[in-house]
């Protein structure tokens, strides 16, 4: 009996990875299935950490299920698109119309659609490093080539627009901006955004603004929509309800087009074609858009005394108690991106560090090496869990580091943090 020929896979997948749900996540699931303890700080899922959505949002979906069995238009329900357009006009983008809004099954669907409509083979897209890996993978899947521009940890994780400009070639088609940033929590200031917008303006590039965390800001930090800096440049602004309304399982996101009239008309036509191929977005979730955007409850979570603010501050304090662990305090989103001093601990590369953390301590985090070309020694942790879970996570990290301490270096603080409570 002859064996069947081996099925050849797509070569482009060799450049695609998604560590948040990749092989390490599969190992974590295997540990859980075997009855072993796993403490997961890998996914930014508010609903999984005791931060439920507003009841009105859930009710809006439930009450309209009977009318949501058929398709909507390819870009989404008119009333939902109108609600998104009004939301962005309230943010100062006064030219946004409902026809400029495309709804989708989360930004993770809309980002690839936008790239498929834009890229030919080997076209380049500038992406920040560190980055949310969906963007790098989506560029590769669309046949393009990701080119990363660094964000500087010593400068609060901001990029240098001049460095971005130096990476533009005749193959460059777009610049991705993730602001507030995942994984660093940095909120880029207006002058940085103006500089990047000017690069796009001078070179005829499209701006892709991932602003899914725009509502999660701390200590009075101001977020400037990139589209405000570039009214004359084609800009796609991505947002959604997954984080803002704490319903990631509903898969409801959008992209809003500005600066696309005139020179951008051909791109809009291409985007219409690509969007129509998926027939339509999730119709039941579209019913929640107008209600969700009428409720602004994130400020109660991020202001002084709010749960997200308390948890972020608590985790930063715990990490500061570990010698050789340095964290730039995030001013947006709900992640920290600490760096572990490599001459203090014997760690190996970031992937092996994360794998050993899982197997030795049952702590599942995302290694920095999975988030673009960044200096070694970084980890991404979510700040969403309640204080007792964060206490346990840092206790496990401290034990792990103690076993790898180089001779003569200061010991990590190895007490259990069970009695640590965030101050009100």
Secondary structure, DSSP 8 states (H G I E B T S, - for coil): ----------GGGGG---GGGSHHHHHHHHHHHTT---EE-----GGGGT----HHHHHHHHTTGGG-SS---TT--HHHHHHHHHHHHTTT-TT--GGGEEEESSHHHHHHHHHHTT--TT-EEEEEES--HHHHHHHHHTT-EEEEEEEEGGGTTEE-HHHHHHT--TTEEEEEEESS-TTT-----HHHHHHHHHHHHHHT-EEEEE-TTTT-B-TT-----HHHH-TTS-EEEEEEHHHHSS-GGG--EEEEEES-SGGGHHHHHHHHHHHHHT----HHHHTTHHHHHH---HHHHHSTT-HHHHHHHHHHHHHHTSTTEE----SBTTEE--EE-TTTB---SHHHHHHHHHHHH-EE-EEGGGGSS--SSBEEEES-S-HHHHHHHHHHHHHHHHTTB-TTS-----S--TT-----
